Amino acid sequence: MGRRAKNKQAPPEPLDKKEYSSPKKLGKRPRVKFADDDVNSSDGWEDVQDEGVIGDLDSLLGEEDEYVFRVLWQIIHEHCIPSDMLRGPIQEFDFGSDAEEDEPEPAPLLRGRKSKQSGPAPKVVPTGSDDSSESDSDDDEEDRITIANMAARSRALDEKAAAEAELDIAEQQAAAASDDEDEDVDMEGDEDANGDIDAEPFRLPTAAEREEEKVSVPDVHTVQRRMRECVRVLGKFKRLAEKGRSRSEYIDQLVADIASYYGYNEFLAEKLFHLFPVPEAIEFFEANEVPRPVTIRTNTLRTRRRDLAQALVNRGVNLEPIGKWTNVGLQVFESSVPIGATPEYLAGHYMLQAASSFLPVIALAPQPNERVLDMASAPGGKTTHIAALLQNTGVVFANDANKARTKSLTANVHRLGCKNVVVCSYDGREFPKVMGGFDRVLLDAPCSGTGVISKDASVKINKSERDFTLLSHLQKQLILCAIDSVSPESKTGGYVVYSTCSVTVDENEAVVDYALRKRPNVKLVETGLEFGREGFTRFRGKAFNPSLSLTRRFYPHVHNMDGFYVAKFRVEKRTKAKKAPEDGAESKVEVVAEDGTVVEDKQEEEVAFDSDEDRPYLEEAKRRRMKAKGLRPPPRTKAPAASATVKASA
Ligand SMILES: C[S@@+](CC[C@H](N)C(=O)[O-])C[C@H]1O[C@@H](n2cnc3c(N)ncnc32)[C@H](O)[C@@H]1O
C-alpha cells in the first residue's frame, strides 16, 4: 500500500492501455527551470509538441512546505457541495465550486505538495530570487531547459516515458503470467523467497473481535497490515482464504479498514470501493490523500500561453505546459510569488483552474457566434473558458441558482474580459421556460464532490445514501431541462454536455441513462476527449444503454486529475403527432425520434420527472422548507401519492 499519484499532469494514455500506473512511478514530479534569457525565445509554447519532464520535483520539496501548500490550496479551492446543502430548499442549495476559484482569495505561495511517502532528499529549484541556485550551478548548466531546446528535450523525455510505460506493461504481463495476482500488494518483508508468508499467518477477525475493535481505537499498523492481507487474499481467494470464510467477509473487513484508515464513513467507503477492482480501489483511496497538480488556464482573450508563461517565469514561477490535449493549460510546480495575486492574475491573463475542469468545455466545443447556456456556472471557470473559445462573439448565458455565487462569477467574467456573457440566477429546472433554443448547453451539475476529496476531505464523512438519492434526482431533473433547452435545428450545434466532479455511478451513468430513456430524441456522441476511461455500461447488476461507453471517466490515481465525468449528447428533432383520443381516453403525444422510434410521452411539453422512488425524500424536503419558513407542514402521508410526478418548475 502507500502509493501516490504522479504529480506531473501526465500525458494521458490511450483508452486501450491499462490506465493506472505501476506503484513505483507514482509520486514523481518533474523539475522545471527556466532561465530568464532563455525564455525570450518563443519557440514551443503556442503549439506544444510535447511536454518536458525534467528531474524529479519530489526531491525538491520539504515536508513543511508541502503542508503549507496543501492548506493554502484547500483554502482557495472549494468543491461542489457544502455539507448542509441537501437539507435546505432546492433553490437555496449552495453546491460550491468544483475546484475553480471564486474571488481572488488568499493566494497560495506555491512551494510544494504534501506527500505521504518519503522521497529523495529535498533540493531547491533555483528561482530568480533564490540564492541556493549557485550550489547547483554546474548541474544546472547541463539541465537547463530553454524554450529553444524544450522540443528536443521533451521528445527525449517522451521517449523515455514511453519506454518506462512499456516496461510497466511488460512487468504487469510478467506478473500476470506468473499467476502473481498480488503484484499490487507490497508485503514489506512478510514473504520469503518462495512468496510464502513467514510472519504470523493472517487470520480474519471474528465477528466478536470486530465488535470489540469498534469500541477500542484500532492500531494503525494492524489495520494497515490487515488491508494488505485482505487485498492479497482476495487476489488468490481459493488458495489463501481461511476455510469457512467467504469472500464477502474479507471485503467487509477491507471496507471497514479502508474507512477507518482513510477516515471515510463506511457507506461512502463501500460505494467508492466497488467502482474498482480490489487493488485499484486502494490506489484510488491513496490518491485522494495527495493533492493534484496546480494548474492554470491561459485566458486567450487577454494573452497567449507563451507570453503568459514568460511573464510568470520572469516572476520566479516554475511551470510547463500541461499536456498535448490542451493548448491553454500550464502546470505550476513552484512559485516565489502568490500565484493567485500576480499582476497577470489580476489583469485576467489566467484562471486558476483544475485540469479536469477544462474537459467539459473541450467536449462542448462551442463555435463562434453561437448561443450557449452554462446552466450551473458559478464561479465561472467554465463560463470564461467558453467565452474565450467563442472569441467574445455570440453569447453565453451564465446561470447559477445560487445568487450569492453569481458575484464571484461576475467578478471573474469582468476580470477575464468576457464581453459576451449574460449572468443570470434561475433554478436550472426553470429552463427552457426562461429561455430556450440554445446551440449548446453545458450542465456542470451540482454533485457530491467524490472526485475532489483531495481538496475537501469533509466529503469523506458528510455524505449519506440520502444525499446521493437527492442529488441524483436533482441531476436527472436538470439534465432533462438542459436537453430541452437546446435547439435541434441549430446549424452549428445542437449539443448538451453533462459533467460532474463526482465518480459515483448514481450521479453519472444513471443520470445519463435516465436522460436517454426519457428523451428518445437524444443520443450520446463522442466527447472528443482523447483520454479517459469509458463510462460503465453495466454496474453491479444494472445494465445501462451500451452507448454509455462513449462517456468518459477521469480518476485521480489514473490521470492525476480530480475525479470527473463527461458525457456529450446530440439533440435531434422531435416530431410529434397527436393521436385522436378515444372516448374518455387521455390525450397522448407521440414522440417520434429521427430514427423513426415511436415513444409515447404523456407529459407533453412539460419537463416532468418520474419520482416515485424519491417521493418520500421530496416530501421530507418540502416539510423542512415549510418549517424553515415558519409554516406548519402537512402530516406525513403513508401511501404513495396519486400523482408522483413532480413538475420541474414546482
Ligand atoms: C459544480 S458547481 C459549478 C461550477 C462551474 N460550472 C464552474 O466551472 O465554475 C455547481 C453549481 O451548481 C449550482 N446549482 C445548484 N443547484 C442548482 C440548480 N437547481 N440550478 C442551477 N444551478 C444550481 C451551484 O450553486 C454551483 O455553483
The ligand as an SDF file (V2000), in Angstrom:
LIG
                    3D

 27 29  0  0  0  0  0  0  0  0999 V2000
  -20.0970   22.1750   -9.9540 C   0  0  0  0  0  0  0  0  0  0  0  0
  -20.5890   23.7150   -9.4840 S   0  0  0  0  0  0  0  0  0  0  0  0
  -20.4140   24.6180  -10.9770 C   0  0  0  0  0  0  0  0  0  0  0  0
  -19.0080   25.0500  -11.2790 C   0  0  0  0  0  0  0  0  0  0  0  0
  -18.9420   25.9040  -12.5050 C   0  0  0  0  0  0  0  0  0  0  0  0
  -19.5020   25.2420  -13.6580 N   0  0  0  0  0  0  0  0  0  0  0  0
  -17.5530   26.3480  -12.8410 C   0  0  0  0  0  0  0  0  0  0  0  0
  -16.9510   25.7960  -13.7540 O   0  0  0  0  0  0  0  0  0  0  0  0
  -17.0360   27.2480  -12.1950 O   0  0  0  0  0  0  0  0  0  0  0  0
  -22.3250   23.5090   -9.4080 C   0  0  0  0  0  0  0  0  0  0  0  0
  -23.1130   24.7780   -9.3420 C   0  0  0  0  0  0  0  0  0  0  0  0
  -24.4890   24.4330   -9.4420 O   0  0  0  0  0  0  0  0  0  0  0  0
  -25.2350   25.4180   -8.7710 C   0  0  0  0  0  0  0  0  0  0  0  0
  -26.5920   24.8700   -8.5930 N   0  0  0  0  0  0  0  0  0  0  0  0
  -27.0610   24.0580   -7.6380 C   0  0  0  0  0  0  0  0  0  0  0  0
  -28.3520   23.7590   -7.8590 N   0  0  0  0  0  0  0  0  0  0  0  0
  -28.7110   24.3700   -8.9870 C   0  0  0  0  0  0  0  0  0  0  0  0
  -29.9050   24.4480   -9.7340 C   0  0  0  0  0  0  0  0  0  0  0  0
  -31.0090   23.8100   -9.3390 N   0  0  0  0  0  0  0  0  0  0  0  0
  -29.9310   25.1970  -10.8570 N   0  0  0  0  0  0  0  0  0  0  0  0
  -28.8110   25.8460  -11.2550 C   0  0  0  0  0  0  0  0  0  0  0  0
  -27.6620   25.8220  -10.5870 N   0  0  0  0  0  0  0  0  0  0  0  0
  -27.5890   25.0890   -9.4600 C   0  0  0  0  0  0  0  0  0  0  0  0
  -24.4200   25.6520   -7.5190 C   0  0  0  0  0  0  0  0  0  0  0  0
  -24.7210   26.8940   -6.9540 O   0  0  0  0  0  0  0  0  0  0  0  0
  -22.9870   25.5540   -8.0320 C   0  0  0  0  0  0  0  0  0  0  0  0
  -22.4680   26.8110   -8.2990 O   0  0  0  0  0  0  0  0  0  0  0  0
  1  2  1  0
  2  3  1  0
  2 10  1  0
  3  4  1  0
  4  5  1  0
  5  6  1  0
  5  7  1  0
  7  8  2  0
  7  9  1  0
 10 11  1  0
 11 12  1  0
 11 26  1  0
 12 13  1  0
 13 14  1  0
 13 24  1  0
 14 15  1  0
 14 23  1  0
 15 16  2  0
 16 17  1  0
 17 18  1  0
 17 23  2  0
 18 19  1  0
 18 20  2  0
 20 21  1  0
 21 22  2  0
 22 23  1  0
 24 25  1  0
 24 26  1  0
 26 27  1  0
M  CHG  2   2   1   9  -1
M  END
$$$$
